[in-house]
Amino acid sequence: MTLKIISAEDVLFEGEATLVALPGVMGQFTVLQNHATLISVLTAGNIEYVTGGQRESLPVGGGLVSVDNNVISVCIY
């Protein structure tokens, strides 16, 4: 699936990921291949994702996420 993480200043990551864990307002949730469509608000925490067999982590202050058709679009602040 495709993961795009953007801020107001830059594109922080754009590429393929096999797992994405996000800090939602109701708690952390994980998105895998063929996840149902959703839109959610993010709180302060870490976005963790697996790409190329490596687990990466990115601290965020909050943001929004949209999941649709195996594309995860994250706008952070």
PENOR-V42221 format. One record per pair of residues at least 6 apart in sequence whose C-alpha atoms are under 8 Angstrom apart, sorted by sequence separation. I is the first residue (numbers start at 1). J is the second residue. D is the distance in Angstrom with one decimal. If there is no record, write none. Layout:
I J D
I J D
This chain:
5 11 6.2
6 12 5.5
22 28 5.5
23 29 6.6
49 55 5.7
50 56 6.1
66 72 5.8
67 73 6.5
4 11 7.6
5 12 5.5
6 13 7.1
21 28 6.7
22 29 5.5
48 55 6.9
49 56 5.4
65 72 7.0
66 73 5.2
4 12 7.8
5 13 5.1
21 29 5.6
22 30 6.3
48 56 5.6
49 57 6.5
65 73 5.6
66 74 6.5
4 13 5.7
5 14 6.4
21 30 4.2
48 57 4.4
65 74 4.4
3 13 7.3
4 14 4.4
20 30 5.6
21 31 6.3
47 57 5.6
48 58 6.4
64 74 5.8
65 75 6.4
3 14 5.6
4 15 6.8
19 30 7.0
20 31 5.2
46 57 6.2
47 58 5.1
63 74 7.2
64 75 5.3
2 14 7.3
3 15 5.5
19 31 6.0
20 32 6.8
46 58 5.3
47 59 6.3
63 75 5.5
64 76 6.5
2 15 5.6
3 16 6.0
19 32 5.2
46 59 4.3
47 60 7.1
63 76 4.2
2 16 4.6
3 17 6.2
18 32 6.5
19 33 7.6
45 59 5.7
46 60 5.8
62 76 5.8
63 77 5.7
1 16 5.5
2 17 6.1
18 33 6.9
44 59 7.6
45 60 5.5
61 76 7.2
62 77 5.6
1 17 5.7
24 40 6.8
25 41 6.3
44 60 5.5
45 61 6.6
60 76 6.5
61 77 5.7
1 18 6.4
24 41 6.1
25 42 5.8
43 60 7.7
44 61 4.1
45 62 7.4
60 77 6.7
24 42 4.5
25 43 5.6
43 61 6.4
44 62 4.8
23 42 5.5
24 43 5.8
43 62 4.2
22 42 7.2
23 43 5.8
42 62 4.9
43 63 6.7
23 44 6.9
41 62 7.5
42 63 4.8
23 45 5.7
41 63 5.9
42 64 5.5
23 46 6.4
41 64 4.6
42 65 7.1
22 46 6.8
23 47 6.7
40 64 5.8
41 65 6.5
22 47 4.9
39 64 7.4
40 65 5.4
21 47 5.8
22 48 6.7
39 65 5.6
40 66 6.7
20 47 7.2
21 48 5.0
39 66 4.5
20 48 5.7
21 49 6.2
38 66 5.8
39 67 6.4
20 49 4.3
37 66 7.6
38 67 5.2
19 49 5.4
20 50 6.7
37 67 5.2
38 68 6.9
18 49 7.4
19 50 5.3
36 67 7.4
37 68 4.7
1 33 6.1
17 49 6.5
18 50 5.6
19 51 7.9
35 67 7.5
36 68 7.2
37 69 7.2
17 50 5.4
18 51 6.3
35 68 7.9
17 51 4.6
35 69 8.0
16 51 6.2
17 52 7.5
34 69 7.0
35 70 7.0
15 51 7.9
16 52 8.0
34 70 5.8
33 70 6.2
4 71 7.8
2 70 6.3
3 71 6.1
4 72 6.2
5 73 6.2
6 74 6.2
7 75 5.7
8 76 7.8
1 70 4.8
2 71 4.8
3 72 4.8
4 73 4.9
5 74 4.7
6 75 5.0
7 76 5.1
8 77 7.3
1 71 5.9
2 72 6.1
3 73 6.1
4 74 6.0
5 75 6.0
6 76 6.2
7 77 6.0
1 72 7.6
3 74 7.8
5 76 7.3
